[in-house]
């Protein structure tokens, strides 16, 4: 089944074609992402109305480009998947409107995809994907959650952040230290030059039972350290390293606890922060010591993209799920309310 995926939940326009007739990573026929970073940089964050307008400008050209790269035409498509939430309502409506219109014109089914389920399933697009059950760490600018995946579509929330998500904490900490927008990737790059151990910050909420996260206090610690320092470039790098180590250690400690609680040794990591090199290394080491494995999508599929939406949509379309002709989005959407997919694992 050849499925077009459309992602417009926030500030990236993503389009992809996934073919369930091809195994593993080969199933991703083509994908393209347009980032709005330059558009929002002068405001220091995403402006929803500008994001929506830019999706309108970029989406159709990106669909044409992706189809050309896949060697397919619209006549070859057998389904359309689109992000219906969570996300910015205006941005979501752009993708949903185009997807529903295209599906109607081609007389093919369309399916609404949960953005975070797309992230969760992204590692299953790779070769040798894990089978459920497993534990997933969803870690991005908007979400930090530990989820027990009993089957595709059957999810149990084990823990989540009580304040900032990990990616949001990266961005805000970077901004405090004067790094340009978006600060998270800038801070991670700067941490590579930092001296390990010069600054050691708390590993929040690891001194008590439970699987929830909190990063607000860690941000305050970093702010105080930065204000009291000489604010040289090396000190900035050393603080960045100390902050990154604290976040990575915290995530790893909670992941190991989640595996213990779920009775699993397989951890799946997805979302933008999943591209962080130090986090990948730490979780791979932790899983290996347990005799298990840590599974990641390729770095280009960690951030928002159409490939994860095409893949997640293909699983649901093959299971016979699809939408009515109504253009509907759900900006706030609990993943636990999703129906289970009969097909388990990679299509």
Secondary structure, DSSP 8 states (H G I E B T S, - for coil): -EEEEEE-SSSEEEEEEEETTS-GGGGEEEEEEEE-HHHHHTTTS--HHHHHHHHHHHHHHHHHHHHHHHT--GGG--EEEEEEESS-HHHHHHHHHHHHHHHHHHT-EEEEEEHHHHHHHHGGGSSS---SSEEEEEESSS-EEEEEEEETTEEEEEEEBSSS-HHHHHHHHHHHTT--SSHHHHHHHHHTTS-TTSS----TT-SSSSS-B--HHHHHHHHHHHHTS---HHHHHHHHHHHHHHHHHHHHHHHHHHHHHHT--EEEEESGGGG-HHHHHHHHHHHHHTT-EEEE--GGGTSS-HHHHHHHHHHHHHTT----S-----SS--GGGS---SS-S--
